[in-house]
């Protein structure tokens, strides 16, 4: 009888240890760019103005609004469940896209939580135009990591 109890306790202890074992995996959705890219500038338009009677026309060049787009990847922020890394697209000093390129996906629960949280965090970043965004309920660790990496990207882009 004593052996049966010892075997049962040992089996239960082994199962508990097996179920609490965590394996760290990182999924990268897209490789972070190695450098910040910048769009080429378009030439400034030329305006031709006709002069008074008998005077030659004059030509002036006006400054065109040159759209520049840069992609900046923030530093990876370590969380309890794995790293979170955010990439932002900046056009004319405004954040036009914010994407988590690395976030925890090791378990089904991680995938379920982050499938809901990451799009919300991206939308919040676009709306706030800063890292001052709300925590997504049920995704506190991902939210904190997202904010940290987002602030890193904003700092690197020089957007204060």
N, CA and C atoms as a LAMMPS dump frame, in Angstrom:
ITEM: TIMESTEP
0
ITEM: NUMBER OF ATOMS
480
ITEM: BOX BOUNDS ff ff ff
-5.0000000000000000e+02 5.0000000000000000e+02
-5.0000000000000000e+02 5.0000000000000000e+02
-5.0000000000000000e+02 5.0000000000000000e+02
ITEM: ATOMS id mol type element x y z
1 1 1 N 0.818 -1.186 0
2 1 2 C 0 0 0
3 1 3 C 0.872 1.265 0
4 2 1 N 1.974 1.191 0.734
5 2 2 C 2.87 2.313 0.817
6 2 3 C 3.508 2.629 -0.542
7 3 1 N 3.831 1.611 -1.308
8 3 2 C 4.416 1.792 -2.635
9 3 3 C 3.426 2.465 -3.584
10 4 1 N 2.19 2.104 -3.496
11 4 2 C 1.167 2.688 -4.362
12 4 3 C 1.044 4.187 -4.092
13 5 1 N 1.037 4.555 -2.834
14 5 2 C 0.935 5.974 -2.474
15 5 3 C 2.176 6.73 -2.937
16 6 1 N 3.358 6.146 -2.739
17 6 2 C 4.599 6.783 -3.183
18 6 3 C 4.619 6.951 -4.696
19 7 1 N 4.172 5.929 -5.419
20 7 2 C 4.132 6.004 -6.883
21 7 3 C 3.155 7.078 -7.341
22 8 1 N 2.001 7.177 -6.693
23 8 2 C 0.996 8.177 -7.065
24 8 3 C 1.52 9.586 -6.802
25 9 1 N 2.139 9.8 -5.637
26 9 2 C 2.681 11.117 -5.298
27 9 3 C 3.801 11.48 -6.273
28 10 1 N 4.658 10.555 -6.594
29 10 2 C 5.754 10.796 -7.537
30 10 3 C 5.231 11.133 -8.923
31 11 1 N 4.2 10.429 -9.36
32 11 2 C 3.602 10.692 -10.668
33 11 3 C 2.978 12.084 -10.709
34 12 1 N 2.259 12.445 -9.683
35 12 2 C 1.627 13.761 -9.625
36 12 3 C 2.683 14.862 -9.603
37 13 1 N 3.744 14.673 -8.811
38 13 2 C 4.821 15.662 -8.758
39 13 3 C 5.483 15.806 -10.127
40 14 1 N 5.695 14.692 -10.805
41 14 2 C 6.292 14.733 -12.147
42 14 3 C 5.4 15.461 -13.136
43 15 1 N 4.098 15.23 -13.076
44 15 2 C 3.164 15.914 -13.969
45 15 3 C 3.146 17.417 -13.709
46 16 1 N 3.171 17.795 -12.444
47 16 2 C 3.169 19.215 -12.106
48 16 3 C 4.427 19.886 -12.65
49 17 1 N 5.564 19.249 -12.485
50 17 2 C 6.809 19.811 -12.999
51 17 3 C 6.78 19.911 -14.513
52 18 1 N 6.243 18.896 -15.176
53 18 2 C 6.165 18.894 -16.626
54 18 3 C 5.241 19.995 -17.132
55 19 1 N 4.116 20.191 -16.477
56 19 2 C 3.15 21.198 -16.913
57 19 3 C 3.613 22.621 -16.647
58 20 1 N 4.473 22.831 -15.663
59 20 2 C 4.949 24.182 -15.371
60 20 3 C 6.245 24.519 -16.1
61 21 1 N 6.814 23.595 -16.842
62 21 2 C 8.038 23.833 -17.594
63 21 3 C 7.744 24.787 -18.746
64 22 1 N 8.507 25.867 -18.835
65 22 2 C 8.306 26.867 -19.879
66 22 3 C 9.451 26.804 -20.882
67 23 1 N 9.11 26.792 -22.141
68 23 2 C 10.09 26.824 -23.21
69 23 3 C 9.951 28.171 -23.9
70 24 1 N 11.045 28.881 -24.045
71 24 2 C 11.006 30.193 -24.679
72 24 3 C 11.15 30.045 -26.187
73 25 1 N 10.174 30.556 -26.926
74 25 2 C 10.273 30.631 -28.378
75 25 3 C 9.941 32.049 -28.79
76 26 1 N 10.554 32.494 -29.853
77 26 2 C 10.315 33.83 -30.363
78 26 3 C 9.909 33.698 -31.824
79 27 1 N 8.823 34.358 -32.184
80 27 2 C 8.376 34.359 -33.564
81 27 3 C 8.592 35.746 -34.143
82 28 1 N 9.247 35.82 -35.266
83 28 2 C 9.456 37.086 -35.941
84 28 3 C 8.544 37.113 -37.153
85 29 1 N 7.654 38.094 -37.19
86 29 2 C 6.727 38.204 -38.308
87 29 3 C 7.421 38.698 -39.56
88 30 1 N 8.304 39.645 -39.383
89 30 2 C 9.053 40.185 -40.512
90 30 3 C 10.427 40.565 -39.982
91 31 1 N 11.454 40.342 -40.764
92 31 2 C 12.779 40.715 -40.268
93 31 3 C 12.884 42.227 -40.115
94 32 1 N 13.453 42.694 -38.998
95 32 2 C 13.598 44.127 -38.833
96 32 3 C 14.549 44.678 -39.882
97 33 1 N 14.285 45.846 -40.403
98 33 2 C 15.176 46.411 -41.409
99 33 3 C 16.533 46.721 -40.795
100 34 1 N 17.581 46.527 -41.576
101 34 2 C 18.919 46.752 -41.058
102 34 3 C 19.268 48.23 -41.003
103 35 1 N 18.577 49.015 -41.754
104 35 2 C 18.838 50.45 -41.743
105 35 3 C 17.528 51.198 -41.911
106 36 1 N 17.539 52.43 -41.577
107 36 2 C 16.349 53.253 -41.738
108 36 3 C 16.281 53.668 -43.196
109 37 1 N 15.132 53.414 -43.839
110 37 2 C 14.99 53.776 -45.248
111 37 3 C 14.331 55.132 -45.367
112 38 1 N 14.638 55.784 -46.439
113 38 2 C 14.073 57.106 -46.651
114 38 3 C 13.673 57.221 -48.108
115 39 1 N 12.488 57.745 -48.336
116 39 2 C 11.981 57.9 -49.7
117 39 3 C 12.741 59.018 -50.395
118 40 1 N 12.825 58.93 -51.711
119 40 2 C 13.525 59.97 -52.456
120 40 3 C 12.633 61.195 -52.595
121 41 1 N 13.262 62.323 -52.672
122 41 2 C 12.524 63.584 -52.755
123 41 3 C 12.165 63.898 -54.205
124 42 1 N 10.981 64.447 -54.393
125 42 2 C 10.527 64.845 -55.724
126 42 3 C 11.051 66.249 -56.004
127 43 1 N 11.295 66.572 -57.276
128 43 2 C 11.782 67.913 -57.587
129 43 3 C 10.711 68.96 -57.299
130 44 1 N 11.154 70.154 -56.951
131 44 2 C 10.218 71.233 -56.656
132 44 3 C 9.57 71.713 -57.947
133 45 1 N 8.264 72.038 -57.897
134 45 2 C 7.598 72.516 -59.105
135 45 3 C 8.055 73.933 -59.458
136 46 1 N 7.944 74.26 -60.722
137 46 2 C 8.322 75.579 -61.207
138 46 3 C 7.06 76.322 -61.606
139 47 1 N 6.957 77.596 -61.198
140 47 2 C 5.806 78.424 -61.538
141 47 3 C 6.273 79.491 -62.514
142 48 1 N 5.566 79.637 -63.637
143 48 2 C 5.91 80.656 -64.627
144 48 3 C 4.891 81.777 -64.501
145 49 1 N 5.4 82.995 -64.324
146 49 2 C 4.542 84.166 -64.197
147 49 3 C 4.827 85.089 -65.365
148 50 1 N 3.771 85.515 -66.035
149 50 2 C 3.977 86.417 -67.166
150 50 3 C 4.17 87.828 -66.652
151 51 1 N 5.04 88.578 -67.315
152 51 2 C 5.341 89.936 -66.893
153 51 3 C 4.353 90.93 -67.498
154 52 1 N 4.597 92.163 -67.219
155 52 2 C 3.763 93.227 -67.769
156 52 3 C 3.983 93.281 -69.274
157 53 1 N 3.188 94.07 -69.96
158 53 2 C 3.292 94.157 -71.415
159 53 3 C 4.708 94.51 -71.805
160 54 1 N 5.296 93.692 -72.633
161 54 2 C 6.627 93.932 -73.138
162 54 3 C 7.733 93.393 -72.245
163 55 1 N 7.43 93.03 -70.998
164 55 2 C 8.457 92.514 -70.087
165 55 3 C 8.545 91 -70.248
166 56 1 N 9.751 90.445 -70.112
167 56 2 C 9.878 88.995 -70.24
168 56 3 C 9.25 88.29 -69.033
169 57 1 N 8.776 87.064 -69.246
170 57 2 C 8.188 86.336 -68.116
171 57 3 C 9.269 85.999 -67.086
172 58 1 N 8.885 85.957 -65.82
173 58 2 C 9.837 85.589 -64.772
174 58 3 C 9.522 84.176 -64.286
175 59 1 N 10.543 83.469 -63.823
176 59 2 C 10.374 82.101 -63.35
177 59 3 C 10.747 82.041 -61.879
178 60 1 N 9.873 81.473 -61.061
179 60 2 C 10.182 81.309 -59.641
180 60 3 C 9.996 79.846 -59.273
181 61 1 N 10.753 79.417 -58.314
182 61 2 C 10.632 78.045 -57.838
183 61 3 C 10 78.075 -56.456
184 62 1 N 8.966 77.289 -56.27
185 62 2 C 8.323 77.228 -54.959
186 62 3 C 8.753 75.951 -54.251
187 63 1 N 8.814 76.01 -52.943
188 63 2 C 9.217 74.845 -52.157
189 63 3 C 8.038 73.879 -52.089
190 64 1 N 8.255 72.673 -52.529
191 64 2 C 7.204 71.66 -52.484
192 64 3 C 7.303 70.9 -51.178
193 65 1 N 6.184 70.415 -50.704
194 65 2 C 6.184 69.58 -49.507
195 65 3 C 6.755 68.225 -49.901
196 66 1 N 7.938 67.939 -49.418
197 66 2 C 8.611 66.692 -49.756
198 66 3 C 8.264 65.66 -48.689
199 67 1 N 7.634 64.584 -49.109
200 67 2 C 7.243 63.53 -48.181
201 67 3 C 8.43 62.601 -47.941
202 68 1 N 8.807 62.442 -46.673
203 68 2 C 9.863 61.497 -46.328
204 68 3 C 9.266 60.407 -45.452
205 69 1 N 9.602 59.199 -45.759
206 69 2 C 9.109 58.06 -44.989
207 69 3 C 10.303 57.278 -44.478
208 70 1 N 10.276 56.986 -43.182
209 70 2 C 11.329 56.196 -42.561
210 70 3 C 10.695 55.055 -41.786
211 71 1 N 11.372 53.943 -41.743
212 71 2 C 10.943 52.808 -40.929
213 71 3 C 11.99 52.627 -39.839
214 72 1 N 11.524 52.663 -38.586
215 72 2 C 12.434 52.578 -37.443
216 72 3 C 11.989 51.424 -36.551
217 73 1 N 12.93 50.582 -36.167
218 73 2 C 12.64 49.449 -35.29
219 73 3 C 13.193 49.734 -33.9
220 74 1 N 12.323 49.645 -32.902
221 74 2 C 12.73 49.865 -31.522
222 74 3 C 13.503 48.679 -30.98
223 75 1 N 14.153 48.879 -29.861
224 75 2 C 14.858 47.788 -29.191
225 75 3 C 13.844 46.772 -28.673
226 76 1 N 14.222 45.519 -28.644
227 76 2 C 13.346 44.477 -28.104
228 76 3 C 13.255 44.646 -26.589
229 77 1 N 12.032 44.567 -26.081
230 77 2 C 11.802 44.663 -24.633
231 77 3 C 11.518 43.258 -24.11
232 78 1 N 12.272 42.831 -23.116
233 78 2 C 12.077 41.503 -22.536
234 78 3 C 10.895 41.522 -21.575
235 79 1 N 9.993 40.569 -21.728
236 79 2 C 8.869 40.428 -20.808
237 79 3 C 8.939 39.036 -20.185
238 80 1 N 8.06 38.783 -19.26
239 80 2 C 8.024 37.482 -18.588
240 80 3 C 7.806 36.335 -19.581
241 81 1 N 7.064 36.602 -20.648
242 81 2 C 6.724 35.557 -21.608
243 81 3 C 7.522 35.615 -22.898
244 82 1 N 8.45 36.548 -22.996
245 82 2 C 9.288 36.639 -24.182
246 82 3 C 9.42 38.084 -24.644
247 83 1 N 10.276 38.323 -25.638
248 83 2 C 10.53 39.689 -26.093
249 83 3 C 9.375 40.261 -26.92
250 84 1 N 9.282 41.591 -26.886
251 84 2 C 8.339 42.334 -27.717
252 84 3 C 9.143 43.409 -28.423
253 85 1 N 8.997 43.505 -29.754
254 85 2 C 9.726 44.514 -30.525
255 85 3 C 8.764 45.183 -31.501
256 86 1 N 8.825 46.506 -31.539
257 86 2 C 7.901 47.304 -32.347
258 86 3 C 8.653 48.043 -33.439
259 87 1 N 8.036 48.105 -34.615
260 87 2 C 8.572 48.839 -35.754
261 87 3 C 7.558 49.92 -36.112
262 88 1 N 8.036 51.15 -36.321
263 88 2 C 7.129 52.231 -36.697
264 88 3 C 7.512 52.777 -38.068
265 89 1 N 6.523 53.276 -38.769
266 89 2 C 6.738 53.988 -40.02
267 89 3 C 6.427 55.445 -39.741
268 90 1 N 7.371 56.322 -40.064
269 90 2 C 7.224 57.749 -39.811
270 90 3 C 7.213 58.469 -41.152
271 91 1 N 6.158 59.239 -41.395
272 91 2 C 6.046 60.039 -42.606
273 91 3 C 5.83 61.483 -42.198
274 92 1 N 6.726 62.35 -42.639
275 92 2 C 6.651 63.776 -42.318
276 92 3 C 6.479 64.03 -40.832
277 93 1 N 7.198 63.307 -39.991
278 93 2 C 7.17 63.526 -38.553
279 93 3 C 5.971 62.937 -37.834
280 94 1 N 5.146 62.162 -38.521
281 94 2 C 3.972 61.529 -37.914
282 94 3 C 4.113 60.015 -37.993
283 95 1 N 3.671 59.327 -36.949
284 95 2 C 3.664 57.861 -36.98
285 95 3 C 2.481 57.427 -37.832
286 96 1 N 2.766 56.751 -38.942
287 96 2 C 1.7 56.312 -39.836
288 96 3 C 1.426 54.816 -39.724
289 97 1 N 2.322 54.092 -39.074
290 97 2 C 2.112 52.667 -38.83
291 97 3 C 2.948 52.254 -37.633
292 98 1 N 2.402 51.355 -36.832
293 98 2 C 3.123 50.779 -35.699
294 98 3 C 2.809 49.292 -35.701
295 99 1 N 3.835 48.467 -35.777
296 99 2 C 3.653 47.026 -35.896
297 99 3 C 4.56 46.295 -34.932
298 100 1 N 4.019 45.324 -34.226
299 100 2 C 4.853 44.464 -33.389
300 100 3 C 5.45 43.397 -34.297
301 101 1 N 6.758 43.413 -34.467
302 101 2 C 7.412 42.436 -35.34
303 101 3 C 7.856 41.197 -34.564
304 102 1 N 7.981 41.328 -33.239
305 102 2 C 8.316 40.193 -32.373
306 102 3 C 7.435 40.298 -31.136
307 103 1 N 6.791 39.184 -30.786
308 103 2 C 6.005 39.125 -29.553
309 103 3 C 5.817 37.665 -29.179
310 104 1 N 5.465 37.387 -27.909
311 104 2 C 5.361 35.999 -27.457
312 104 3 C 4.265 35.216 -28.189
313 105 1 N 4.624 34.029 -28.658
314 105 2 C 3.667 33.129 -29.318
315 105 3 C 3.936 31.679 -28.937
316 106 1 N 4.596 31.463 -27.794
317 106 2 C 5.028 30.11 -27.453
318 106 3 C 3.875 29.164 -27.178
319 107 1 N 2.794 29.662 -26.61
320 107 2 C 1.675 28.773 -26.293
321 107 3 C 0.417 29.256 -26.998
322 108 1 N -0.579 28.414 -26.986
323 108 2 C -1.868 28.791 -27.563
324 108 3 C -2.457 29.991 -26.849
325 109 1 N -2.243 30.063 -25.555
326 109 2 C -2.754 31.192 -24.768
327 109 3 C -2.046 32.488 -25.179
328 110 1 N -0.723 32.43 -25.386
329 110 2 C 0.02 33.603 -25.859
330 110 3 C -0.531 34.072 -27.207
331 111 1 N -0.733 33.13 -28.119
332 111 2 C -1.247 33.487 -29.442
333 111 3 C -2.644 34.087 -29.342
334 112 1 N -3.471 33.538 -28.477
335 112 2 C -4.836 34.033 -28.309
336 112 3 C -4.839 35.454 -27.733
337 113 1 N -4.064 35.674 -26.695
338 113 2 C -4.002 36.995 -26.063
339 113 3 C -3.444 38.026 -27.032
340 114 1 N -2.331 37.709 -27.675
341 114 2 C -1.663 38.688 -28.521
342 114 3 C -2.362 38.931 -29.845
343 115 1 N -3.158 37.979 -30.314
344 115 2 C -3.945 38.203 -31.525
345 115 3 C -4.956 39.326 -31.298
346 116 1 N -5.38 39.484 -30.06
347 116 2 C -6.322 40.539 -29.698
348 116 3 C -5.588 41.81 -29.264
349 117 1 N -4.512 41.652 -28.503
350 117 2 C -3.839 42.803 -27.902
351 117 3 C -2.984 43.598 -28.882
352 118 1 N -2.222 42.932 -29.738
353 118 2 C -1.28 43.634 -30.616
354 118 3 C -1.994 44.618 -31.554
355 119 1 N -3.085 44.246 -32.218
356 119 2 C -3.77 45.241 -33.055
357 119 3 C -4.311 46.435 -32.248
358 120 1 N -4.789 46.18 -31.027
359 120 2 C -5.275 47.275 -30.186
360 120 3 C -4.133 48.218 -29.825
361 121 1 N -2.989 47.661 -29.465
362 121 2 C -1.84 48.481 -29.109
363 121 3 C -1.352 49.304 -30.302
364 122 1 N -1.365 48.701 -31.487
365 122 2 C -0.948 49.424 -32.699
366 122 3 C -1.879 50.594 -32.975
367 123 1 N -3.179 50.37 -32.848
368 123 2 C -4.152 51.432 -33.075
369 123 3 C -3.995 52.551 -32.042
370 124 1 N -3.774 52.181 -30.801
371 124 2 C -3.563 53.175 -29.732
372 124 3 C -2.326 54.028 -30.033
373 125 1 N -1.264 53.398 -30.523
374 125 2 C -0.033 54.13 -30.831
375 125 3 C -0.271 55.145 -31.948
376 126 1 N -1.027 54.755 -32.96
377 126 2 C -1.329 55.678 -34.052
378 126 3 C -2.177 56.845 -33.572
379 127 1 N -3.151 56.555 -32.728
380 127 2 C -4.031 57.598 -32.21
381 127 3 C -3.273 58.555 -31.293
382 128 1 N -2.468 58.019 -30.387
383 128 2 C -1.748 58.841 -29.405
384 128 3 C -0.526 59.533 -30.002
385 129 1 N 0.042 58.978 -31.074
386 129 2 C 1.285 59.481 -31.66
387 129 3 C 2.4 59.537 -30.613
388 130 1 N 2.327 58.627 -29.642
389 130 2 C 3.353 58.54 -28.603
390 130 3 C 3.262 57.158 -27.965
391 131 1 N 4.104 56.933 -26.959
392 131 2 C 4.074 55.657 -26.234
393 131 3 C 3.158 55.738 -25.02
394 132 1 N 2.43 56.821 -24.875
395 132 2 C 1.481 56.96 -23.767
396 132 3 C 0.165 56.3 -24.168
397 133 1 N 0.162 54.967 -24.114
398 133 2 C -1.014 54.204 -24.53
399 133 3 C -1.497 53.342 -23.377
400 134 1 N -2.78 52.991 -23.419
401 134 2 C -3.379 52.196 -22.359
402 134 3 C -2.924 50.745 -22.419
403 135 1 N -2.945 50.096 -21.281
404 135 2 C -2.662 48.666 -21.187
405 135 3 C -3.9 47.903 -21.635
406 136 1 N -3.707 46.872 -22.439
407 136 2 C -4.815 46.031 -22.874
408 136 3 C -5.103 45.041 -21.755
409 137 1 N -6.346 44.969 -21.344
410 137 2 C -6.748 44.078 -20.265
411 137 3 C -6.422 42.632 -20.624
412 138 1 N -5.75 41.946 -19.725
413 138 2 C -5.373 40.555 -19.954
414 138 3 C -4.054 40.397 -20.679
415 139 1 N -3.45 41.499 -21.09
416 139 2 C -2.175 41.447 -21.813
417 139 3 C -1.205 42.468 -21.231
418 140 1 N -1.087 42.478 -19.928
419 140 2 C -0.271 43.477 -19.241
420 140 3 C 1.197 43.392 -19.642
421 141 1 N 1.765 42.187 -19.676
422 141 2 C 3.181 42.04 -20.008
423 141 3 C 3.455 42.471 -21.443
424 142 1 N 2.598 42.054 -22.371
425 142 2 C 2.761 42.454 -23.771
426 142 3 C 2.609 43.962 -23.9
427 143 1 N 1.633 44.547 -23.209
428 143 2 C 1.41 46.001 -23.274
429 143 3 C 2.632 46.766 -22.775
430 144 1 N 3.192 46.334 -21.664
431 144 2 C 4.376 47.01 -21.112
432 144 3 C 5.566 46.892 -22.059
433 145 1 N 5.786 45.698 -22.617
434 145 2 C 6.871 45.502 -23.567
435 145 3 C 6.665 46.319 -24.832
436 146 1 N 5.421 46.374 -25.307
437 146 2 C 5.084 47.144 -26.508
438 146 3 C 5.406 48.617 -26.282
439 147 1 N 4.978 49.15 -25.13
440 147 2 C 5.232 50.551 -24.807
441 147 3 C 6.732 50.852 -24.766
442 148 1 N 7.498 49.967 -24.132
443 148 2 C 8.944 50.169 -24.007
444 148 3 C 9.62 50.179 -25.375
445 149 1 N 9.294 49.205 -26.226
446 149 2 C 9.896 49.136 -27.557
447 149 3 C 9.415 50.29 -28.44
448 150 1 N 8.142 50.663 -28.317
449 150 2 C 7.602 51.793 -29.073
450 150 3 C 8.343 53.074 -28.707
451 151 1 N 8.567 53.303 -27.414
452 151 2 C 9.301 54.507 -26.993
453 151 3 C 10.71 54.506 -27.534
454 152 1 N 11.334 53.33 -27.59
455 152 2 C 12.673 53.213 -28.152
456 152 3 C 12.667 53.615 -29.636
457 153 1 N 11.683 53.148 -30.378
458 153 2 C 11.577 53.493 -31.802
459 153 3 C 11.321 54.985 -31.99
460 154 1 N 10.451 55.545 -31.152
461 154 2 C 10.159 56.987 -31.226
462 154 3 C 11.42 57.794 -30.936
463 155 1 N 12.184 57.382 -29.939
464 155 2 C 13.441 58.074 -29.617
465 155 3 C 14.427 57.993 -30.774
466 156 1 N 14.547 56.813 -31.378
467 156 2 C 15.47 56.646 -32.496
468 156 3 C 15.057 57.475 -33.704
469 157 1 N 13.735 57.67 -33.876
470 157 2 C 13.239 58.472 -34.994
471 157 3 C 13.345 59.97 -34.701
472 158 1 N 13.647 60.326 -33.457
473 158 2 C 13.769 61.731 -33.088
474 158 3 C 12.431 62.439 -32.99
475 159 1 N 11.394 61.716 -32.57
476 159 2 C 10.047 62.293 -32.511
477 159 3 C 9.657 62.837 -31.153
478 160 1 N 10.412 62.8 -30.158
479 160 2 C 10.101 63.273 -28.797
480 160 3 C 8.661 63.401 -28.618
